[in-house]
Amino acid sequence: MNDRPSLPARLFHRWLLRYVPVAALILLGSVLLGYGLGNQVPAEWLQNPGTTGENPFMPAELTTLSLTINNLGALLVMALGAISLGSMTVLSLILNGLLIGVVVGIALKQVSPIVVAALIVPHGLIEIPALLIVAAVGLRFGWHTIQYIRGSVDTLVTEQDLQEAGWLLVTAAVLIVIAAYIEANLTLEIASQYTDTDLSGVAADRIAIAPR
């Protein structure tokens, strides 16, 4: 009889249970800080010169493909925590949190909270978990590398680690594609049901994972 835990159980207990909460706390703290800053930043600061409502952190045209490429690139940077003792992962979480908080703070000056939620939640419910999954991979590899350097573990990385990390990264990539489709094709339509305001220039309709 094989008593080895199933793949989902191993992924949860070895990767997600400990490192997702850490990543979530870093992200949440950064969002709150960014929100405080966003209340002090003019909405025009999130626009490129000569454009209307274009966030300089985002592709000029919001399509499923452009958002997918943008966000996968950002997640790749976050995954580099695996070879940077987790520092790239932490920095990416902080930058993403600050950006989200700033944009939300600015958007709340433009439209009601329910509209801001409608612009963020539909794709954010899928995009943020993808971000946290990749962050967990970067943080776990980073921490394990520190333990290896200190002599607390004998092996830097195992075949099982690589296989499980691969499953998590593929899962995150699939979630990113789904979130990109929702953001590009459904977000504005959903949010428009709650207001008569033209949302094309609202800061919150440009929220996504920040690029590298």
C-alpha positions in Angstrom: 0.0 0.0 0.0 1.3 3.4 -1.0 1.1 5.8 2.0 2.7 8.7 0.1 0.4 11.8 0.2 -1.3 12.8 -3.1 0.1 15.6 -5.2 -2.4 18.2 -4.1 -1.7 17.3 -0.5 2.1 17.7 -1.0 1.7 21.0 -2.8 -0.5 22.3 0.0 1.6 21.2 2.9 5.1 21.7 1.4 4.5 24.9 -0.5 1.2 26.7 0.2 0.4 26.3 3.8 3.4 28.2 5.2 4.5 30.5 2.3 1.2 31.8 0.9 0.2 33.4 4.3 3.7 35.1 4.4 3.3 36.4 0.9 -0.3 37.5 1.6 0.8 39.5 4.6 3.6 41.2 2.6 1.2 42.0 -0.2 -1.5 43.3 2.2 0.8 45.5 4.1 2.1 47.0 0.8 -1.5 47.5 -0.4 -2.4 49.4 2.7 0.7 51.6 2.4 0.0 52.2 -1.2 -3.6 53.1 -0.4 -2.4 55.7 2.0 0.0 57.1 -0.7 -2.8 57.0 -3.3 -4.9 59.4 -1.3 -2.1 61.9 -1.8 -1.4 61.3 -5.5 -3.3 63.1 -8.3 -5.1 60.7 -10.7 -3.1 62.3 -13.6 0.0 60.7 -12.2 -1.2 57.3 -13.5 -1.5 58.6 -17.0 1.1 58.7 -19.8 1.6 62.2 -21.3 -0.9 62.8 -24.1 -3.1 59.9 -23.2 -6.3 59.4 -21.3 -6.4 56.8 -18.5 -3.3 54.9 -19.5 -1.3 53.5 -16.7 2.4 53.6 -17.4 2.8 50.2 -15.7 0.3 48.6 -18.2 0.3 47.8 -21.9 -1.3 50.5 -24.0 -4.0 48.2 -25.3 -5.7 45.9 -22.8 -6.2 42.6 -24.6 -6.1 39.0 -23.4 -2.7 38.5 -25.1 -1.1 41.8 -23.9 -2.2 41.3 -20.3 -1.1 37.6 -20.3 2.4 38.6 -21.6 2.6 41.5 -19.1 1.6 39.4 -16.1 3.5 36.3 -17.0 6.7 38.4 -17.2 6.0 39.9 -13.8 5.4 36.4 -12.3 8.7 35.3 -13.8 10.5 38.0 -12.0 8.7 37.0 -8.8 9.8 33.4 -9.3 13.4 34.6 -9.4 13.2 34.6 -5.6 14.2 31.0 -6.0 17.8 32.1 -7.0 17.9 35.4 -5.0 17.3 34.0 -1.5 13.7 35.2 -1.9 14.6 38.9 -2.2 13.2 39.3 -5.7 9.9 37.7 -4.6 9.6 40.0 -1.6 10.5 43.1 -3.7 7.9 42.1 -6.3 5.2 41.6 -3.7 5.9 45.0 -2.2 5.9 46.8 -5.6 2.7 45.1 -6.7 1.0 45.9 -3.4 2.0 49.5 -3.5 0.7 49.8 -7.1 -2.6 48.2 -6.2 -3.0 50.4 -3.2 -2.1 53.6 -5.0 -4.5 52.9 -7.9 -7.4 52.0 -5.5 -6.8 55.2 -3.5 -6.9 57.3 -6.7 -9.9 55.4 -8.2 -12.0 56.0 -5.1 -11.7 59.7 -5.8 -13.2 59.1 -9.3 -16.0 56.6 -8.7 -17.9 54.9 -6.0 -16.4 52.0 -4.0 -18.8 49.5 -5.6 -17.5 50.5 -9.1 -13.9 50.2 -7.9 -14.7 46.7 -6.6 -16.4 45.8 -9.9 -13.3 46.9 -11.8 -10.9 44.9 -9.6 -12.6 41.9 -8.0 -13.7 39.8 -11.1 -10.1 39.3 -12.4 -8.4 40.0 -9.1 -10.0 36.9 -7.5 -8.1 34.8 -10.0 -5.0 37.0 -10.5 -4.0 37.5 -6.9 -4.0 33.7 -6.0 -1.8 33.2 -9.1 0.6 35.9 -7.7 0.6 34.2 -4.2 1.2 30.8 -5.7 4.3 32.0 -7.5 5.4 33.9 -4.5 5.2 30.8 -2.4 7.5 29.0 -4.9 10.1 31.9 -4.8 9.9 32.1 -1.0 10.2 28.4 -0.4 13.2 28.0 -2.7 14.8 31.1 -1.2 14.4 30.0 2.4 15.6 26.5 1.5 18.7 28.0 -0.1 19.4 29.9 3.1 19.0 26.7 5.1 21.4 24.9 2.7 24.0 27.7 3.1 23.7 27.4 6.9 24.1 23.7 6.7 20.6 22.9 8.1 19.8 20.7 5.0 21.9 18.5 2.9 20.3 19.0 -0.5 19.8 22.3 -2.2 17.0 21.1 -4.5 15.4 17.7 -5.2 13.7 16.3 -8.2 10.5 16.3 -6.2 10.9 20.1 -5.5 11.3 20.8 -9.2 8.3 18.7 -10.2 6.0 20.2 -7.6 7.2 23.8 -8.3 6.5 23.1 -12.0 2.9 22.1 -11.3 2.4 25.3 -9.2 3.9 27.5 -11.9 1.8 25.9 -14.6 -1.3 26.3 -12.4 -0.5 30.0 -11.9 0.1 30.5 -15.6 -3.4 29.1 -16.4 -5.0 31.4 -13.8 -3.2 34.3 -15.3 -4.6 33.6 -18.8 -8.1 33.3 -17.3 -7.8 36.5 -15.4 -6.4 38.3 -18.5 -9.4 37.2 -20.5 -11.8 38.5 -17.8 -10.0 41.8 -17.4 -9.8 42.4 -21.2 -13.3 41.4 -22.1 -15.6 41.5 -19.1 -14.4 43.9 -16.4 -15.6 47.1 -17.9 -18.9 45.6 -18.9 -19.5 44.4 -15.3 -18.4 47.7 -13.8 -20.6 49.7 -16.2 -23.7 48.1 -14.8 -23.1 50.1 -11.6 -22.5 53.6 -13.0 -23.3 55.8 -16.0 -19.8 57.3 -15.8 -17.3 56.7 -18.7 -14.8 54.3 -17.1 -12.2 54.5 -19.8 -10.1 56.9 -17.8 -10.6 55.5 -14.3 -7.4 54.4 -12.7 -8.8 51.1 -11.3 -9.6 49.8 -14.8 -5.8 49.5 -15.4 -5.0 47.3 -12.3 -3.0 44.2 -13.0 0.2 42.6 -11.8 3.0 45.1 -12.3 5.5 44.3 -14.9 9.2 43.8 -14.2 
